[in-house]
Amino acid sequence: MKVHYTGRHMELTEPLKQHTKERLDKMATYLDDIIDVHVILSVEKHRHEAEFTLKTRADAFVASATTADMYASINQAIDKLDAQARKQQGKRNTRPHDSAKAVPAEE
């Protein structure tokens, strides 16, 4: 999994990158085909915004969050990504099987 970081109007510190990487690694346990993650962290006045774009082989997930604390923004955005990924995984697992396409047994 490649993680690309972009900081807008702020300097990206190593603890921020490490915190983000740890949270994303937890998602990799059930999304094993993560190709690329783009993390955009920005600060405007008192608004700390975290935006994530996560790409897998089949899907792309986007989430963002804005709070007064950067760590809280990161946590909220990753929670949103987590919810999207789990919902998609659930859809994939509970898809009805089409029995009409089954080949009838020969007599």
C-alpha positions as CSV (number, residue, x, y, z in Angstrom):
1,M,0.0,0.0,0.0
2,K,1.4,3.3,-1.1
3,V,0.5,6.4,1.0
4,H,1.0,9.8,-0.5
5,Y,0.8,12.8,1.9
6,T,0.0,16.4,1.0
7,G,0.1,19.3,3.5
8,R,-1.7,22.5,2.7
9,H,-0.7,25.5,4.7
10,M,1.0,23.3,7.3
11,E,4.1,21.2,7.8
12,L,3.5,17.5,7.9
13,T,5.2,16.1,11.0
14,E,6.3,12.5,11.5
15,P,3.8,11.9,14.3
16,L,0.9,12.9,12.0
17,K,2.2,10.5,9.3
18,Q,2.7,7.7,11.8
19,H,-0.8,8.1,13.3
20,T,-2.3,8.1,9.9
21,K,-0.3,5.0,8.8
22,E,-1.3,3.1,11.9
23,R,-5.0,3.8,11.4
24,L,-4.8,2.8,7.7
25,D,-2.9,-0.4,8.5
26,K,-5.9,-1.5,10.6
27,M,-8.1,-1.2,7.5
28,A,-5.7,-3.4,5.6
29,T,-6.8,-6.4,7.6
30,Y,-10.1,-6.7,5.7
31,L,-9.3,-4.7,2.6
32,D,-6.3,-6.6,1.4
33,D,-6.2,-5.2,-2.1
34,I,-5.5,-1.5,-1.2
35,I,-3.4,0.0,-4.0
36,D,-3.0,3.6,-3.2
37,V,-4.0,6.1,-0.5
38,H,-3.8,9.9,-0.9
39,V,-3.9,11.9,2.3
40,I,-4.5,15.7,2.2
41,L,-4.2,17.6,5.4
42,S,-5.0,21.3,5.5
43,V,-5.3,24.1,8.0
44,E,-7.4,27.2,7.5
45,K,-7.7,29.4,10.6
46,H,-9.1,27.1,13.2
47,R,-10.3,24.4,10.8
48,H,-8.2,21.3,10.5
49,E,-9.3,19.2,7.5
50,A,-8.3,15.7,6.6
51,E,-9.2,14.2,3.2
52,F,-8.5,10.6,2.2
53,T,-8.8,9.0,-1.2
54,L,-8.3,5.2,-1.0
55,K,-8.1,3.1,-4.2
56,T,-8.5,-0.7,-4.4
57,R,-8.7,-2.9,-7.4
58,A,-12.5,-2.8,-7.5
59,D,-13.5,0.5,-5.7
60,A,-12.4,4.0,-4.7
61,F,-13.4,5.5,-1.4
62,V,-13.3,9.2,-0.5
63,A,-13.8,10.7,2.9
64,S,-13.1,14.0,4.6
65,A,-13.6,15.5,8.0
66,T,-13.1,19.0,9.6
67,T,-12.6,19.7,13.3
68,A,-10.6,21.9,15.5
69,D,-7.9,19.2,16.1
70,M,-6.0,17.5,13.3
71,Y,-5.9,14.1,15.0
72,A,-9.7,14.2,15.5
73,S,-10.1,15.0,11.8
74,I,-7.9,12.1,10.8
75,N,-9.8,9.7,13.1
76,Q,-13.2,10.9,11.8
77,A,-12.2,10.7,8.1
78,I,-10.8,7.2,8.6
79,D,-13.9,6.1,10.4
80,K,-15.9,7.3,7.4
81,L,-13.6,5.3,5.0
82,D,-14.0,2.3,7.3
83,A,-17.8,2.5,7.1
84,Q,-17.8,2.9,3.3
85,A,-15.4,-0.1,2.9
86,R,-17.4,-2.3,5.3
87,K,-20.7,-1.5,3.5
88,Q,-19.2,-2.3,0.2
89,Q,-17.7,-5.6,1.6
90,G,-21.1,-6.5,3.0
91,K,-22.8,-5.9,-0.4
92,R,-20.2,-8.1,-2.0
93,N,-20.7,-10.9,0.5
94,T,-24.5,-10.8,0.6
95,R,-25.1,-10.5,-3.2
96,P,-27.9,-12.9,-4.2
97,H,-26.8,-15.8,-6.4
98,D,-28.6,-16.2,-9.7
99,S,-29.9,-19.7,-9.8
100,A,-31.6,-19.2,-13.2
101,K,-28.3,-19.4,-14.9
102,A,-27.5,-22.8,-13.5
103,V,-27.1,-25.5,-16.1
104,P,-29.9,-28.2,-15.7
105,A,-28.7,-31.7,-15.1
106,E,-28.8,-34.0,-18.1
107,E,-31.2,-37.0,-18.0
